[in-house]
Amino acid sequence: MREPRGQRANYRYFAPITTRWHDNDAYGHINNVVYYSYFDTVVNQFLIAQGLDLKDDSTRALVVSSGCQYHAEAAYPDALEGALKVRRLGNSSVEYGCAVFRQGDPQPAAEGFLVHVFVDRHHRPCPIPAALRAALATLENP
């Protein structure tokens, strides 16, 4: 069963997305796989802004699961915004709620999720660093 479409107010973090000509497919709208790159970009923008060093070997965040529901078409040159919230915050994993909005639109064109597992240099699950955990907690719905 399809979940009801979310609202802008359900999300806590927003970042602009610049669409590119090659994001469109033969049907003239943004190809479905491109939304996953938008989700990944918004998540990593947030993590980097919180101090996660993607070149640091001690802790990495690996995507282990993702999904997307499409509600409305978007196409180049639409001005888009990526949105982020935390659905579940575990000890070594986090499930993000992600969405793509047309700028100013109250409802998303697409919504999905992405699950990160934090691992050490040997790719074993490890606790989310404390400062990052605190930042992620600010994205949880009240």
SULMO-V517356 format. One record per residue. N is the residue number from 1. RES is the residue in one small letter. PHI is phi in degrees with one decimal (999 if undefined). OMEGA is omega in whole degrees, -180 to 180 (999 if undefined). BURIAL is I if it has 16 or more other C-alpha atoms within 10 Angstrom, else O. Layout:
<<N,RES,PHI,OMEGA,BURIAL> <N,RES,PHI,OMEGA,BURIAL>>
This chain:
<<1,m,999,-179,O> <2,r,-76.8,178,O> <3,e,-71.5,177,O> <4,p,-64.0,-179,O> <5,r,-64.7,180,O> <6,g,-76.0,180,O> <7,q,-129.4,177,O> <8,r,-52.6,-177,I> <9,a,-64.8,179,O> <10,n,-78.4,-174,I> <11,y,-110.7,-172,I> <12,r,-111.7,-176,O> <13,y,-132.5,-179,I> <14,f,-132.4,177,I> <15,a,-144.7,179,I> <16,p,-67.4,175,I> <17,i,-122.5,176,I> <18,t,-93.0,177,O> <19,t,-74.4,-180,I> <20,r,-125.7,-179,O> <21,w,-52.0,-176,O> <22,h,-77.6,172,O> <23,d,-71.6,179,I> <24,n,-73.4,175,I> <25,d,-105.6,-177,O> <26,a,-63.7,180,O> <27,y,-88.4,175,O> <28,g,85.4,175,O> <29,h,-129.4,-178,I> <30,i,-62.9,-179,I> <31,n,-64.6,-175,I> <32,n,-56.2,-177,I> <33,v,-68.8,-179,O> <34,v,-66.5,179,O> <35,y,-59.9,178,I> <36,y,-64.0,177,I> <37,s,-68.9,175,O> <38,y,-62.5,179,I> <39,f,-58.5,-178,I> <40,d,-61.0,180,I> <41,t,-65.2,-178,O> <42,v,-65.5,178,I> <43,v,-59.9,-177,I> <44,n,-70.4,173,O> <45,q,-60.3,179,O> <46,f,-62.9,-178,I> <47,l,-61.3,179,I> <48,i,-64.8,178,O> <49,a,-62.5,179,O> <50,q,-90.8,174,O> <51,g,102.2,177,O> <52,l,-70.7,180,I> <53,d,-92.8,-176,O> <54,l,-66.9,179,O> <55,k,-94.9,179,O> <56,d,-75.5,-178,O> <57,d,-79.6,-172,O> <58,s,-76.9,180,O> <59,t,-139.6,177,I> <60,r,-131.0,176,I> <61,a,-112.1,-179,I> <62,l,-107.7,175,O> <63,v,-76.1,179,O> <64,v,-114.7,-180,O> <65,s,-161.5,176,O> <66,s,-158.9,178,I> <67,g,-164.5,-177,O> <68,c,-153.8,170,I> <69,q,-118.0,-177,I> <70,y,-106.0,-176,I> <71,h,-110.9,-176,O> <72,a,-152.2,180,O> <73,e,-74.8,169,O> <74,a,-132.0,-177,I> <75,a,-152.2,171,I> <76,y,-60.5,11,I> <77,p,-104.7,179,O> <78,d,-54.2,172,O> <79,a,-88.3,-176,O> <80,l,-117.8,173,I> <81,e,-130.9,172,I> <82,g,-89.0,-179,I> <83,a,-129.2,-173,I> <84,l,-143.8,170,I> <85,k,-147.0,176,I> <86,v,-107.3,178,I> <87,r,-85.8,-178,I> <88,r,-150.4,179,I> <89,l,-117.8,-180,I> <90,g,-100.3,179,O> <91,n,-72.9,-179,O> <92,s,-123.0,-179,I> <93,s,-138.2,177,I> <94,v,-143.7,174,I> <95,e,-106.7,179,I> <96,y,-94.2,164,I> <97,g,-95.8,-177,I> <98,c,-124.4,177,I> <99,a,-151.7,173,I> <100,v,-124.4,180,I> <101,f,-114.9,163,I> <102,r,-69.8,-176,I> <103,q,-52.6,178,O> <104,g,85.3,-179,O> <105,d,-76.8,-179,O> <106,p,-75.7,-180,O> <107,q,-116.1,-177,I> <108,p,-76.0,171,I> <109,a,-75.8,179,I> <110,a,-150.3,176,I> <111,e,-135.4,178,I> <112,g,-163.5,179,I> <113,f,-145.5,176,I> <114,l,-147.2,179,I> <115,v,-112.9,174,I> <116,h,-104.7,167,I> <117,v,-113.4,178,I> <118,f,-85.6,-177,I> <119,v,-129.9,176,I> <120,d,-87.5,-177,O> <121,r,-63.1,179,O> <122,h,-99.4,179,O> <123,h,64.6,172,O> <124,r,-99.1,178,O> <125,p,-54.3,179,I> <126,c,-140.4,180,I> <127,p,-60.8,174,O> <128,i,-64.7,179,I> <129,p,-53.5,-172,O> <130,a,-54.0,-178,O> <131,a,-65.3,178,O> <132,l,-69.2,177,O> <133,r,-57.9,179,I> <134,a,-62.5,178,O> <135,a,-66.5,178,O> <136,l,-63.6,179,I> <137,a,-61.8,179,I> <138,t,-69.9,180,O> <139,l,-94.3,178,I> <140,e,-73.3,175,I> <141,n,-68.8,-180,O> <142,p,-65.8,999,O>>
